[in-house]
């Protein structure tokens, strides 16, 4: 078995390569996020850019690589990656490496793919693929080769001073979080908003979660779940800060003084105003919600329009066209499903009317809001008491 110490993790991107003169900016954002991730896991690896790819270097064992592979497959900006062995340009340890890769096969099929960055290397990419593939085939117990329907792809990168060989793992792609501006995400303990937050992280947005709670009534479970969800989201961007605002007094006031059927719409409008204020304080450019059209009473088009009117910034809704099963599938993929499955009472479910309005009319909503004379004062008090937690 070949020793894995001093191996390199090779990381590739796709969309970043299309950014032209801005490519360096996006590369630096991805490097910064990877450094933050490794630091958060107490992993001492150096991350650097070279040859149009990113390398993570250090003492890397197979066990360490396996422990972070879950995250790397979901890391915004990474299209593919692998733990690479180094081969000298004279290919003097080719047979040893072929034996190593052959041992990974079992009954799986494989193919070898090569990219010759170093054009002075005497063999073409196709020649290298045939030669090294033949060595793997010879070393394997039950070799199966398939150029199209392969199980494992052994990838070779022929660079200026070495050849790197690794099993190519598929990444998420997208853009590194923080490269497309900032947005405030209305984060709850449920399935939807963490998924919406992650999908915008994938598009390069630096997410700042904001949670509205009523822990006096619901207990601490929702807030603790939101903290755990924020911790997962924080792995893919540096400098994440969770803000929490207690809206229990506001909810009690609305329940007592507003038409019962409009309670949900009115509290959603409160959320939009407070979120917009926080976003403007941060210099964020948009809000993010986990709304899916028609999923619940507050998410009909009419009610979305009614709550949207209270926001002073654009509202991004990446889950608009997804159903619940599709959302849960993504939650499972990103690792938030278990946390979102915890039994806890949602803040929005407090004072829930028997027959909530599903087609709110703006004239009625605004009239009801005008009669809530203490609402502005309660919102100011809640915002001033906002707490933050860093991750």
N, C-alpha and C positions, 0 to 999 in steps of 0.2 A: 504494500500500500504506500502510495506517495504521500509524504508529509504535506500538510496544508498550511503550515506556518508561512507567513509572508506572502500568501496568495493575495490576489486582488479581486475585488468585486468590480466588474465592468458594468456600467449603466449607460443605456442609450435613451435618446429622446427622439420624437418624430416631429411634432408640431413646432417645437422650438427651432428646428433647423430651417423652417420656412420664414423666419422672422427677419431675414436680411440683415440690415445694419443694426437692428435691435437684438440680434441673437445673443450677444454677450450679456445683455441685461437679464434675459430669461435664464441663461446658463447660471449666472451668479445667484439668482433667486433659488434655483434648484439646489445648487451647492450649499447655500445657506440653510435651506430646509433640511437637507440631509445631515449636515453637521449638527443641527438642533436635534434631529431624531436620534442620532447616535449618542449625543450627550444625555438625552432624556433616558436612554437605556443603559447609561454608564458603560458605553462601548467606546474604547479608545481607538478610533480610526481616523486617518487623515483623508480628507476629501479634496480632490483637485480636478481641474479641467485639462484635457490634453487630447490632441488628435480628433477633435470633434466628438468626444465622449467624456464621461466622468468616471474617475477611478476612486474607489475607497480602499485604502491600503493599511496594513497592520497585521497583527497576529490573528489570523482568522482560521478557526477550525470549522470542520463540517458541521459540528453541533451548533456553533454560533450562527453560521450561515442559515441553517435550518430554522433557528429560533426567530430570525428576522425576515425570513422569506415571505411570510404572511403579509407583513407590512410593506415590503418592497413591491409586491404584486399589486398593491392598492395605493402606491405612492403617486400623487398627482405629478405628472411631468415625465415619468419613467415609462418608456414603451417596451423595453426588454432589458434583461440583466442576467448575470451569471457569475459564479465563482470560478475565476480563471486560473489555470496552471500556466506556467511560463515554459516555453520551448525556445532554445537558442535557434538562430537563423540557420545553423547547419543541421538542425533536426536531429541532434545526437541522442536525445532521449525520447525519440518518437515512439519506439517500441514500448518503453515503460508507460508512457502516457496512453498509448493505444490499449494496453492491458488494463489500465485503470478505468478507462471509459467502457471497455468491453464488460468489465465486472458490474457496471451499472445496468446493463441491459436486461438480464434475465431472459424473459420471453418477448421483450419489447422490440419493435423495429426501430431503425435509426437511419439518419442520413448525416452526412458531413457537409457543412456549408462554410465557405471561406471568403474573406474579403481582403484583398491585397492592397493595403494602404501604401506600403513600401514598394514602389514600382521597380526598384533595383533588385528585388528578390528574384532569383533566376527562374522560379516555377510560376506558372500562371495559377490563378485561383482554382481553375478546373483540374489542373495537374495535381495540386496539393490535395484537393478533395478526393481524387481517385486514389492517390498514394496513401494518405492517412486512413481513408475509409477501408482500404484493403488490409491495413494493419489491424484495425479494429475487428474487421470481419474474421481475420485469421485467429485473433485472440479470443473471440467469443465462443461460448459453448454451443449455442443454438442461434447463429447469426441470422437476422432478418433485415434486409435493406428495403427501404421504400422511399422514393424521391418525393412522393406526394402525400401518402397516408402514413406518415411516420409517427412514432410515439415520442422519440427523443431526437432533438437536433443538436449535434455536436458542432459548435461554431468556432471557427478559427479566425483570428484577426492578425494579419501579418503587418507588424509595425516596423519602426526603423531599427530597433535593437533586439526585438524578441517577437515570438509568435505566442499569442494568448489563446488557449483552448478552454472552452467551457460548455456546459449544458445550457442552452438558451431558454430562459424563462420569460413568459409573456407578462408584460406590465400593463398598467391601466392607460397610459398615454395621458393626453391632456396637457395642461400648463401648470407650472409650479405655483402653489398658493402664494399670494402676495405680489404676483406679477401683473395683476389686472385691477388693482385698486382694492378698497376696503368696503365692506358691507356689514350691517348689523343683522344678525339672524335671531328671530323670535323663537327661542329654543324651549321646548317643553320636554317632559319625560317620556313622551310617546314615541311611536315609530317614525312619524313623518318628518318632523323638523330636523332631527339629526341627519337623515338621509338628504334632505334638501340642502342642508349646510355643506355636507360632503360634496354633493354634485357641483356646487358653486366653487368649492375649493379646487375641484378638478378643472374648473375653467379659469383658475388663476386668482380667484378672489380671496383676499385675507378676511376671514370671518371673525366677527366679534359677537359671541352669543349673548343674548339678553333674555333672562327668564323672569316671568311674572309669577309670583307665588302668593299663596294665602296659607302659610304654614300654621297659623293659629287655628285654622279649621281642618286643613288636610294632613297635618303632621309634617315631619321633616323628610319623609321618604321621597317625595317628588324632587325636592331640592338636592338631596344626596344623589339621586339618579342623574339629575342634570349635571352635577359636578363630575360624575363618572363619564357621562357622555362627552363632556367638554374635554376631559383628559384624553379620550380616544381621538377626538378631532384635533387636539393640540399636537399630536405626534407628527402631523403633516405640515405644520407651520410654526414658526417661532413667534413668541410674544403674544400668545392667546390670553385674553382676559375675559372672564365670565362676569357679567353684571346681573344683579338680581334686584327686583323691585317688589315690595310687598303691596299688593293691591286689594287686600281684604276689606279695608274700610271703604274703598271705592265701590267694590262689589256690593257691600251691604247697602250703601247709599243708593245705588242704581236700583237694587231690588226693592227698596222701600218707596222710591219716588218716581220710577219710570214705568211705562206700560210693560206688563209682564212679557208679552210676545217679542218686545224689542231688546230685552236684556242682553242677549248674546251679541247683537249688532252693536249696541252701545259700548259694551266692554271691549269689543274688538276695536272700536274707534279710539278708545282710551289707549289701548296697546299701540295703535298706530301713531298717535300723537307723542307718546312717551318714547317710543322707538326712534321716531324721526328726530326728536330733540337730542337723544343720546348719539345718534348717528352724526348729526351736525356738530356735536361737541368733539367727536373723534375725527371729523373730516371724512367720514364715510360717504359713499355716493349712492347707496341704495339700501333697501331692506330686503330680507329673505324670509319667506314663510313656507310652511309645509303644506299649504292648502292644495287639495285635489278637487277639481270641479265636481260638485254634486255629492261628495262623499258624506257630508253631514249638513245639518240645516244652515250653519253659518257659511257654508262654502258653495251655495248657489251663486250663479252669476250676479243676480240682483244684490245679494248680501255682500259679495266680494266688492262690488262697485260702491256700496254704502260704506264699507269699512275703508276702502281705498281712498275715498274722498278726504278722510281725516289725515292721511299721510302727506308729508311735504316733500317726500323723495320717491323715486320709482320703487315699486315693489316687485321683486323677482319671485316667481312661483315655479320652480323647476319640476314640481310633481303634478302640475295641472292636469296632464293627460294620463296619469298612471292610476291603476286601481290598487286596492290595499295589498293584494297578494304580490304584485310587482314591487311595491314599496318594501314589503317585508323581505322579499328576496334580496333586495339591495342592502337592507339592514343586516341581513345574515352575512352577506359578502364583506361588508366593512367592519363587522364585529360589534354592532350596537344592538342586535336583536335581543340578546339575553337581558341587557339592562332595561331596554324599553318594555320587556315582558314582565317586569317586576310589578306586583300588585300595589298600586298607589292611586290616590284620588287626584284627578286632573283639576287644575284651578278653574278652567272654563266650565266644568260641570257643576260648580257651586251655583246655587240659586237658579238651577236650570228650569225654565218654564215648561209646563206640560205641552203646550202647543207653540213652539217658537216660530217666529215669522220666517218664512222661506223666500219671500219676494218683497223685501223691504223697499218702501218708497222714500226717496230722499226727503221729500217735504215732511213726511211724518217723523222721520228720524231726526231731522234738524229741529223740528218743533219740540220733540221730546227732550232733546239736548238743551234747548233754550230754557226749559223749565227746571233744569238741574242746576240751580244757582250756585251750589257749593262745589260743583265738580272741578272747576279750575283750581280752586284752593286745595282740594284733596289731591289732585294730580301733582301740584307743586310740592306738597308735603311728601308724597310718595317718592317723587323723583329726588328730592333733597336727601332722603334717607337711603338712597340706593347704595348697595354694597358691591364690592368687586373682589374677585378671586383670580390670582394669576396662576398660569400653568406653563 
